[in-house]
Structure formats: C-alpha cells, structure tokens
Amino acid sequence: MIRYLTTLVLLCLVGCSSGTSTIASSAISIRRNAESSRDRFIAADIPAGIREQDQIIAATEDIAMALPDVQDTPSEWTDLLELGAIAAICIAVVVLVWQLGLGTLVRTMIGWIPRKKESAAKLLREAADEDDPTSIREAIAAIRTMDPELDAAYRKVKK
C-alpha cells in the first residue's frame, strides 16, 4: 500500500512540472548540444555544418524570446487532486482532534450532550432519589445496555 502511495506521489510530482519550464530546459539543452557540434564543425572546417548549427542556435533563441508569452494551463485533474488532498487533510485533522479527546471538550463547551448520556444521567438521578421506585440495579442495567463498552468493562471487573 505504501509503495503504491509513494509511486502515486512521485508520478504527481514528476507529471506536475510546468510546460514552460520543460520548454526552457529543452531549448537550453538543444542550444548546448548545437554549440558543441558547431565547435566540432569549426575545428573540422565544415561550413555547411556550422551554418546548420547556427540555424539551430538561432531557433533556440527564438524559443527563449517567445517563452515569456507562453502561459501554463493547469489540467483539471490536478485541481481535483488538490481538492481531494485538502479534504483528506481536513478529515485527518478532525479525526486526530477527536482521538486526542479534544472533541469531548469541544462538545461540552458548546453544551451538546449525547442522548444516551442524558438518559443515563436521568436514570442515575432517579435511582438517587429515595421517593422514586427506580433502584440502583435497574439504573446499572439500563446504563449497561446503552453503552456496550461499559458493559464489557463491567463484566470484566465483575469476574
């Protein structure tokens, strides 16, 4: 899984190079090769080769002059990929905050208490009231049925 994710990230990084930078680096490479060839043609005294290399060098100069007028247009899939990455990061942050226990703190601060917790509190309040016929055993049984984790912990402690 990690191998596939790494491959995907590398492909995105390699595939996301701008068109203008690719054109510029290719033109520089072509010019460098043409100048090297021209020097060899000069050393061998071959005028036709020198003229041809001068034409190639002039063409790379034309490319360099026209390059500022070229604009990169991002593809739609990169926008979608960026949006997906932002959504994944947001979800990860929310899950991390919740797992650290800050979610309960935030819930308490805004006053939102889950219904199960309210029901459990009501049962405990009734069991504590001497005038109410609800017994402690009934409250414990009701709370255990509402919270499976508490029930498992209760059974483990009971043994």
N, C-alpha and C positions, 0 to 999 in steps of 0.2 A: 504493500500500500504506500509506504513512504517512498519507495523507488518511483512509483508512478506519479506521485505528487511532485517529487523533485524534477522528474522529466517534464511534467507539465509547466512548472515554474520556469525551467530553463528554456523551454520552447517559447514561452511567452516573452521572456526577456530577449531572446535572440530574434524572435519574429517582430518585436516591437521597435526595432531600430527605424529611425525616420528615413524616408525616401531621399530627402535632401542630403543627409549625411552619407548615405550609401552612394549617391551620385558623386558627391565631392571626393570621397575616398577612392572611388574607381577612377575618376578623372586624374587624381594625383598619381595613382599607380600607373595609369597609361602614360602620363607625361614622363614619369621617371623612367619607364621602360623605353620610351621613344628617345629620350635624351641619351640613354645608354647606347641604344642602337645607332643614333646619329654619330656619337663619338667613335664607334667602331667603323662606321662608313667613312668618316673623315680620315681615320687612320689608314683605311684601305683605299682611300681616294676613289670613292664610288659616288659621283654626283647625283645619279638617279635615286639612290637610297637616301642621300642627305636631303633631297627635295621632299621625298615621301615622308621622312621623319619630321621635317619642318612643318608639313601639312598636318600631321597628327598632333604636333605640339600646338599649332595654331587652333586646331579644333578643340583641344582641351582648354585652351584659353577662352574660347567662345563659350564652352560649357561653364567655366568658372564665372564668366561675366553674366551669363543668363541665370545662374543658380539663385541669386537673391530674389528673382521674380517667381521662383517655384515655391508653392506652399504645400505642406504636408496636410493630408486629409486623413484623420483617424478613421479606422474602419468601425463599423457598428458593433462587431463582436468584442472589440476592446472596451467600448463603453459598457456593454453588458457585463463583461468580465469585471470591470472596475466596480460596477454597481453590486454585483454578487459578492465581491470581496468585502465591500463596505458593510453589506448586510450580514455576512458571516462574522465579521469583527464585532458588530453591534450585538449579535446574538451571543457570541462568546463572552463579551463583557457582562451582559445581563446574567448569564449562567454563572460566571465567576463571582459576581457580586452576591447572587443568591446563595451560592455554595459557601461563601465566606460568612454567611449569617447576617449580612447587612440587609437582606431582603426582609427578614423578620423585623429588624429595627425600623426600616422604612415603613413597612406595613403598620407597625404600632404607632409610629409618629403621625401617620395620616388618619389613624383611627379605624382602620379596616381590620376587623377580626373575623376569621372564617366562621361559617355557621356551625360547623362541628364543635369548634371551641366554645362558641356561645352556648350551645346545647349542653356541653359538658359542664360549663360553669353554672348553668341553671340547675342541673341535676345535683351538683355539689352543694349549691346554696339551699336547695330543698332538703337534701339529706342533713345539712347542718341545722336546719330549722326544726325544733322539737315539736312544733304543732303540726308539721307536715308528716304524713304517713310514709313518705319515701325513706327507705333505710339506706344505710351505707352500702350494704351488699348490692342493692338494686342500682345505686349510682355507679359502683365499681363495674358491675356487669354491663351497664349501658355504655360507660366510657370505653370499656374494653372492646365492645362491638363496633364503636365508632373509629377506633384507632388500632389497626392491625399490628403496628409496630409495638405499641404499648401492650397489646395482648400477648405478643410473643415474649416481650421482656417480662411481663407479669408471670407467664408460665415458667420462664427460665428461673426467675427468682424464687418461685413457689417450690420448685424441686429441690 
